[in-house]
Amino acid sequence: MPKRLLIVTYHHPPDGSVGGLRWAALSKYLVRAGWSVELIAGAPGVRAGIVNGVAVRVVRRLPTLNDAYRAVARLSRGGRGAGGSGPSRGAERPAGFWRRLRWEAASLLAFPDESRGWTLRAAWAVRRAVKRFRPDVVIASGPPHTAHVAAALGLLGRPVPLVLDFRDPWSLREDAWRFDPVYGTEGARFLIRHLEAWVMKRSNVVIANTRELADLTRARYPDAAVTWLRNGLDLEDVPPGRLAPFPGLSLCHVGTLYGNRDVRPVLAAFRAFLDRHPDAAAAGSRLRIAGAISPRRRDALLAQIEVAGLVGAVEVLGILPRPEALRLVRRSSLSLVLAQDQGLGVPAKLYESLAAGGGVTLVLTEPGSANAREAAELGARVCEASDTAGITALLERIWRDVEPPPAAPVDQFSYERLAERLADLLDPRPAPVRRPRRLAGVSA
């Protein structure tokens, strides 16, 4: 009998979120290894059907009170912007009792996350799938972390092992109040901690995507069986063959600009490099920035480019199709991974940059972070964001052709290989105990 796996994850290609790529790839290779896989998703843009042998079932979220609030907010501003019930990303904590109270109440409208309106419907879909599909194991992947809640609710009273896959921290996001409109309030964070604890008690195994997040999860939940399985890249997505490099010294950043992802240190270093090497400027050196960016942040970025005197030397390309984005990385001398203030998670762009086979990969992050450890282990260069001189020196070494890109150990982050390690973890017929300890083979 085929081994049967049910996956619960809000995102799945082609919805546009990088969060859907992990299980789209892992499930594809599990199917090739003989597994029978169904997947429940719900994000806008996801389509139902058979995708790479995986039966994708879509459960759409229902409209919520928060949606009505956002619609009214848009109307009150004359249709400008998307609106939102909670505090905006990067907003300061409000002063005064009544303003704080309003902040708390608005945040709760969006609790627990962007998939609000999907959770109970997804839980019911899990319950029906367990009865019809009879999975040997259920995996829930977040964020959105309501996928964990949906799976736990759907399995109440059912002797099916539950595996939680954390692509990012949930209650452990200590800096999240600065960026996230839900996590930014004390009331929501209190509820999130208790919701996470409830789900953890109903899980058999917890998978983190970094060693650091796994360690922190073990410390918070010492009774949990915790391991880690890094993010990676489906090498079948990498464009084949060689591509002509861009002229001059070509830098690129591919990915969403949000939170503390700040390109200003790179702008300063690039300006210093061009001042020292006018021949590089004459050769057509460019910094190309591709990916999602809010209108307000785009305006700020264009102003920063002008202040740095780099108008004409920096191109802001917007969102590119994924194959085109990978070709951009392959043709560049240096690919940037901005990971400032991201101590526990590792952006998927790190693996894409390393596997694309272009130039040097540079990660801007803090010493001791998961990004610094992973980048050094896989052959990327690491600089602190404040080290403008170090970034400039790296650009000069690349320009003088004395900084060759190392060969990336793609076997360590190929989703095909990671799926093999995952299959070792997922016993096809695990005993219905709460915390199996068969975790060998999934430590990297």
MOLIN-V866416 format. One record per backbone hydrogen bond with DSSP energy under -0.5 kcal/mol. CO is the residue of the C=O (numbers start at 1). NH is the residue of the N-H. If there is no record, write none. Layout:
co={CO CO}
nh={NH NH}
This chain:
co={3 4 4 5 6 7 7 8 10 10 12 17 18 18 20 21 22 23 24 25 26 27 28 29 30 31 34 35 36 37 38 39 39 40 41 42 43 49 49 50 51 54 54 55 55 56 57 58 64 65 66 67 68 69 70 71 72 73 74 74 74 75 77 88 96 97 98 99 100 101 102 103 104 105 106 107 108 113 115 117 118 119 120 121 122 123 124 125 126 127 128 129 129 130 136 137 138 139 140 141 142 142 144 145 145 146 147 148 149 150 151 153 155 158 161 162 162 163 163 164 164 165 165 166 170 172 173 175 176 176 178 180 181 182 185 186 187 188 189 190 191 192 193 194 195 196 197 198 199 200 205 206 206 207 208 209 210 211 212 213 214 215 216 217 221 224 225 227 233 233 234 235 248 249 249 250 250 251 252 253 253 256 258 260 261 263 263 264 265 266 267 268 269 270 271 272 273 277 277 278 279 280 281 286 286 287 288 288 289 289 290 292 294 295 296 297 298 299 300 301 302 303 304 305 306 310 310 313 314 315 315 318 321 322 323 324 325 326 327 328 329 329 331 332 333 334 335 336 337 337 339 343 347 348 348 349 350 351 352 353 353 354 360 360 361 362 362 363 363 364 366 369 370 371 372 373 374 375 375 381 383 384 386 387 388 389 390 391 392 393 394 395 396 397 397 398 406 408 409 410 410 413 414 415 416 417 418 419 420 421 422 422 425 427 431 437 439 442}
nh={36 136 137 38 139 9 40 141 42 43 15 20 21 22 24 25 26 27 28 29 30 31 32 33 35 34 3 37 5 55 7 41 57 9 59 61 46 51 56 52 54 51 56 39 57 49 41 60 68 69 70 71 72 73 74 75 76 77 77 79 80 78 80 91 100 101 102 103 104 105 106 107 108 109 110 110 111 116 118 62 122 123 124 125 126 127 128 129 130 131 132 133 134 134 161 6 163 8 165 10 167 168 147 148 149 150 151 152 153 154 155 156 158 160 138 204 205 140 165 166 207 142 167 209 173 174 176 178 179 180 90 184 87 185 189 190 191 192 193 194 195 196 197 198 199 200 201 202 202 203 164 208 227 166 229 231 214 215 216 217 218 219 220 221 224 226 206 208 235 415 237 238 250 251 286 333 334 288 336 255 290 258 261 262 263 266 267 268 269 270 271 272 273 274 275 276 277 280 281 282 283 285 284 251 288 315 253 290 317 318 255 257 298 299 300 301 302 303 304 305 306 307 308 310 309 313 314 287 312 289 317 291 325 326 327 328 329 330 331 332 332 359 246 359 360 252 362 254 339 364 342 370 350 351 352 353 354 355 356 357 358 357 335 362 381 337 364 365 383 339 369 373 374 375 376 377 378 379 380 363 365 387 388 391 392 393 394 395 396 397 398 399 400 402 403 401 408 410 412 413 414 233 418 419 420 421 422 423 424 425 425 426 427 430 433 439 442 228}
